[in-house]
Amino acid sequence: MHSRTDAPVVVVTGASGGVGRATVRAFARRGYAVALLARGGGGLDAAAEEVERAGATALPLTVDVADYEAVDQAAGKVEETLGPISVWVNDAFTSVFAPFIDIGPDEYRRVTEVTYLGYVHGTRAALKRMRHRDRGVIVQVGSALAYRGIPLQSAYCGAKHAIQGFTESLRCELLHEGSEVRVTMVQLPAVNTPQFTWVLSRLRRQAQPVPPIYQPEVAARAIVYAAEHPRRREYWVGGNTVATLIANAVAPGVLDRYLGRTGFSSQQTDQPHDPDQPVNLWAPVDAAPGTDAGAHGDFDQSSHRRSPQLWASQHHGTVAAAAGGAALAALAGILRR
């Protein structure tokens, strides 16, 4: 039985693998008590062991975030067991790699229920407890795809766009109330996670992240930083995320045509897709002991461990001051000439 703790309490959904797995380790190293929510018991248990090895308290809870009642009950269990929730991180998702016309209505609904409504449910469960205390932070783990849709991921892109709109609406409502509860987003680039070997795919070749690819620890550092500095409305991770969002704002039609030409091949390796690959759309693939997938996918050799752009996003004041100083120096040089 876990006892209540004086440490700040964080809840992370999708905690058994990928970005969520790296994130619970990062919070544990910062001294948080960590509640881990996911469907797969095997992955959850392994993640909880890593949290405890880092010297933190772990509370693994098997939950499908598509079920609001289950999420709300889990939130109650966290507060009863560990104490008031300080931070809630929404990260759980599922997806389908296929052209839109090849994704069934039931599959589309399931992706939406997990990837979009899962965030809505987690946010509601967190706010239900944070709002009356007038404190707490909710971190939405987003993506460059929250702004820019790409081919072969229409269900996922639609869900990420929905999260973006939902979060903006909620943020405005909290500002109207004068609430001290903060909501921020972290927009991620392509990340080397196990999703490419367990997401439902109807592609001819093996799915891959669109390069450049980053390790999940880069994303985890950004999420922890956002949780501890939540007054920024969002953080962008990876230079490619910035380039994509700027290009989409300036010339979306050009980007449509570019992605129409390159978006299919860039999301597939040269290897054929394994038709027997496990699929996590309807049930977890890491439920049984020994089926833990960890945080990393199959692309360690081609993944970046750092993001200079993340530093710039975290220190935008310093960057702006440096840029302003450079501009003034250049102007002074021109005037002297």
C-alpha positions in Angstrom: 0.0 0.0 0.0 1.4 3.4 -1.0 1.2 6.2 1.6 0.5 9.8 0.9 3.6 11.9 0.2 4.8 15.4 0.5 6.3 15.3 -3.0 4.4 16.9 -5.8 2.2 14.4 -7.6 2.1 14.0 -11.4 -0.2 11.9 -13.5 1.0 10.7 -16.9 -1.3 9.0 -19.4 0.2 6.7 -21.9 3.0 6.0 -19.4 3.9 2.5 -20.4 5.9 3.3 -23.5 7.4 5.9 -25.8 7.3 9.6 -24.8 5.1 8.8 -21.7 7.7 6.2 -20.5 10.5 8.7 -20.8 8.4 11.4 -19.2 7.7 9.4 -16.0 11.4 8.7 -15.6 12.1 12.4 -16.0 9.5 13.4 -13.4 10.8 10.8 -11.0 14.3 12.2 -11.3 12.9 15.6 -10.4 11.4 14.2 -7.2 7.7 13.8 -8.1 5.5 11.0 -7.0 4.3 9.5 -10.2 0.9 8.0 -11.1 1.2 6.0 -14.3 -1.9 5.4 -16.4 -2.0 3.1 -19.4 -3.7 0.0 -20.7 -0.8 -2.5 -20.8 0.0 -4.0 -17.4 3.3 -5.4 -18.4 4.6 -2.1 -19.7 3.1 -0.3 -16.7 4.8 -2.5 -14.2 8.2 -2.1 -15.9 7.7 1.7 -16.0 6.8 1.8 -12.3 9.9 -0.2 -11.4 12.0 2.4 -13.3 10.3 5.2 -11.3 11.1 3.5 -8.0 14.7 2.8 -9.0 15.0 6.6 -9.5 14.0 7.0 -5.8 10.4 8.1 -6.4 7.0 6.8 -5.5 5.1 5.0 -8.4 1.4 4.2 -8.6 0.6 2.2 -11.8 -3.1 2.1 -12.8 -4.5 0.2 -15.7 -6.8 2.6 -17.5 -8.3 3.0 -21.0 -8.4 6.8 -21.4 -11.4 6.5 -23.8 -13.5 5.6 -20.7 -14.1 8.8 -18.7 -15.5 7.0 -15.7 -12.3 4.9 -15.5 -10.1 8.0 -15.8 -12.0 9.9 -13.2 -11.9 6.9 -10.8 -8.1 6.7 -11.4 -7.7 10.4 -10.6 -9.6 9.8 -7.3 -7.4 6.9 -6.5 -4.3 9.0 -7.1 -5.4 11.7 -4.7 -6.6 9.2 -2.1 -3.3 7.3 -2.3 -0.6 9.9 -3.1 -2.1 13.3 -2.4 -3.4 16.3 -4.5 -2.5 16.2 -8.2 0.0 19.0 -9.0 0.5 18.1 -12.7 -1.5 16.1 -15.2 0.2 15.1 -18.5 -2.1 13.9 -21.4 0.0 11.8 -23.7 -1.9 8.5 -24.5 -2.8 7.9 -28.1 -3.3 5.4 -30.8 -3.4 5.7 -34.6 -3.7 4.0 -38.0 -1.2 4.3 -40.8 -3.3 4.2 -44.0 -4.9 6.4 -46.6 -8.2 7.8 -45.3 -10.3 5.7 -47.6 -8.7 2.5 -46.1 -9.5 3.4 -42.5 -12.8 1.9 -41.3 -15.4 4.1 -39.5 -15.0 2.0 -36.3 -11.2 2.4 -36.5 -11.6 6.2 -37.0 -13.9 6.4 -34.0 -11.5 4.4 -31.8 -8.5 6.7 -32.7 -10.7 9.7 -31.9 -11.9 8.3 -28.6 -8.4 7.5 -27.4 -6.3 10.3 -28.9 -8.7 13.2 -28.7 -11.4 12.3 -26.1 -8.7 10.7 -23.9 -7.2 14.2 -23.5 -10.7 15.7 -22.9 -11.3 13.0 -20.2 -7.9 13.5 -18.6 -8.3 17.3 -18.6 -11.8 17.0 -17.1 -10.6 14.7 -14.3 -7.7 17.0 -13.5 -9.8 20.2 -13.5 -12.4 18.6 -11.3 -9.8 18.4 -8.6 -7.5 21.4 -9.4 -10.2 24.1 -10.0 -11.5 24.3 -6.5 -7.9 24.5 -5.1 -7.1 27.1 -7.8 -3.8 25.6 -8.6 -2.3 22.9 -10.8 -0.9 22.4 -14.3 -2.2 20.4 -17.3 0.3 19.6 -20.1 -1.1 18.5 -23.4 1.4 16.6 -25.4 0.8 17.8 -29.0 2.6 17.6 -32.3 3.5 19.6 -35.3 0.6 17.7 -36.8 -1.7 19.7 -34.5 -1.2 22.5 -37.0 -0.2 20.6 -40.2 -1.9 17.5 -41.4 0.1 14.9 -43.4 -1.0 12.0 -45.6 -1.4 8.5 -44.2 -2.3 9.8 -40.7 -5.6 11.6 -41.1 -7.2 10.1 -38.0 -4.2 11.1 -35.8 -3.9 14.5 -37.4 -7.6 15.2 -36.9 -7.4 14.3 -33.3 -4.3 16.5 -32.7 -6.0 19.4 -34.4 -9.0 18.8 -32.2 -6.8 18.9 -29.1 -5.4 22.2 -30.2 -8.8 23.8 -30.6 -10.1 22.3 -27.4 -7.1 23.5 -25.4 -7.3 27.1 -26.8 -11.0 27.2 -25.8 -10.3 26.0 -22.3 -7.4 28.3 -21.8 -9.7 31.3 -22.6 -12.3 30.1 -20.1 -9.7 29.8 -17.4 -8.4 33.3 -18.1 -11.9 34.6 -18.0 -12.3 33.0 -14.5 -9.0 34.4 -13.3 -8.0 30.8 -12.5 -4.5 30.0 -11.4 -4.8 26.5 -13.1 -2.5 26.5 -16.1 -2.8 24.7 -19.4 0.1 24.5 -21.8 1.0 22.4 -24.9 4.2 20.9 -26.0 4.3 20.4 -29.8 6.6 17.5 -30.7 8.5 16.5 -33.8 8.9 13.0 -35.1 10.0 10.8 -32.1 11.6 7.4 -32.0 9.0 5.4 -30.1 7.6 1.9 -30.3 4.4 3.1 -32.0 5.8 2.3 -35.4 5.8 -1.4 -34.5 2.4 -1.6 -32.8 0.1 0.9 -34.5 -2.3 -0.5 -37.0 -0.7 -0.2 -40.5 -2.0 -0.9 -44.0 1.1 0.4 -45.7 3.1 -1.8 -48.0 6.4 -1.0 -46.2 7.3 -0.6 -42.6 6.1 2.7 -41.1 8.7 5.2 -39.8 8.8 8.7 -38.3 9.4 11.6 -40.8 13.1 12.6 -40.3 14.6 14.4 -38.5 13.8 12.0 -35.6 14.4 12.8 -31.9 14.7 10.5 -29.0 11.8 10.4 -26.5 14.0 11.8 -23.7 14.1 15.1 -25.7 10.3 15.2 -25.6 10.3 14.3 -21.9 12.7 17.1 -20.9 10.4 19.6 -22.8 7.3 18.2 -21.0 8.8 18.5 -17.5 10.0 22.0 -18.3 6.6 23.0 -19.5 5.0 21.6 -16.3 7.4 23.7 -14.2 7.1 26.8 -16.5 3.4 26.7 -17.5 2.8 30.4 -18.3 3.9 29.8 -21.8 0.9 28.8 -23.9 3.0 26.2 -25.8 6.5 25.0 -26.5 7.9 23.8 -29.9 10.4 21.0 -29.9 12.7 20.5 -32.9 13.8 22.8 -35.7 11.6 20.8 -38.1 8.5 21.5 -36.0 9.2 25.3 -36.3 10.0 25.1 -40.0 6.8 23.1 -40.7 4.5 25.4 -38.7 6.0 28.5 -40.3 5.7 27.0 -43.8 2.1 26.0 -43.1 1.3 29.6 -42.0 3.0 31.2 -44.9 2.3 28.9 -47.8 0.0 26.0 -46.9 -0.9 25.2 -50.5 2.8 24.8 -51.4 3.1 22.5 -48.4 0.1 20.5 -49.6 1.8 19.8 -52.9 5.1 19.0 -51.3 3.6 16.5 -48.9 1.6 15.0 -51.7 4.9 14.2 -53.5 7.0 13.2 -50.5 4.7 12.3 -47.6 4.1 8.7 -48.6 7.7 7.6 -49.1 9.1 9.6 -46.1 6.9 7.7 -43.7 8.0 4.2 -44.9 11.3 2.4 -44.7 12.6 0.1 -47.4 11.5 -3.0 -45.5 8.2 -4.7 -46.2 5.4 -4.3 -43.6 5.0 -7.4 -41.4 1.3 -8.4 -41.7 1.7 -10.2 -38.3 2.8 -7.1 -36.5 1.0 -6.7 -33.2 -1.7 -3.9 -33.2 -2.7 -1.8 -30.1 -5.8 -0.1 -31.5 -8.3 -2.3 -29.6 -6.1 -3.9 -27.0 -2.7 -3.2 -25.5 0.2 -5.3 -26.9 2.2 -4.9 -23.7 -0.4 -6.4 -21.3 1.4 -9.6 -20.4 4.6 -9.8 -18.3 7.7 -9.7 -20.5 6.0 -7.7 -23.3 7.4 -4.4 -22.2 8.4 -2.2 -25.2 10.2 0.5 -23.3 10.6 4.1 -24.5 12.6 3.7 -27.7 11.6 2.4 -31.1 13.8 0.9 -33.9 15.4 4.1 -35.0 18.1 4.8 -32.3 20.9 5.1 -34.9 19.2 7.9 -36.8 17.7 9.8 -33.8 18.9 13.0 -32.2 19.4 13.2 -28.4 19.3 17.0 -28.2 17.3 19.8 -29.7 18.9 23.3 -29.8 15.5 24.7 -30.8 14.1 23.4 -27.5 16.6 25.4 -25.7 15.6 28.4 -27.8 11.9 27.8 -27.0 12.7 27.6 -23.3 14.8 30.8 -23.3 12.9 32.8 -25.8 13.6 36.0 -23.9 17.4 35.5 -24.1 17.1 34.6 -27.8 15.0 37.7 -28.5 17.4 39.9 -26.6 20.4 38.5 -28.5 18.6 38.9 -31.8 17.6 42.5 -30.8 21.2 43.3 -29.9 22.5 41.9 -33.2 20.0 44.0 -35.0 21.0 47.2 -33.1 24.6 46.5 -33.8 24.0 46.0 -37.5 21.9 49.3 -37.6 24.7 51.2 -35.8 27.2 49.9 -38.3 25.0 51.1 -41.2 24.6 54.6 -39.6 28.3 54.9 -39.1 28.9 54.1 -42.8 
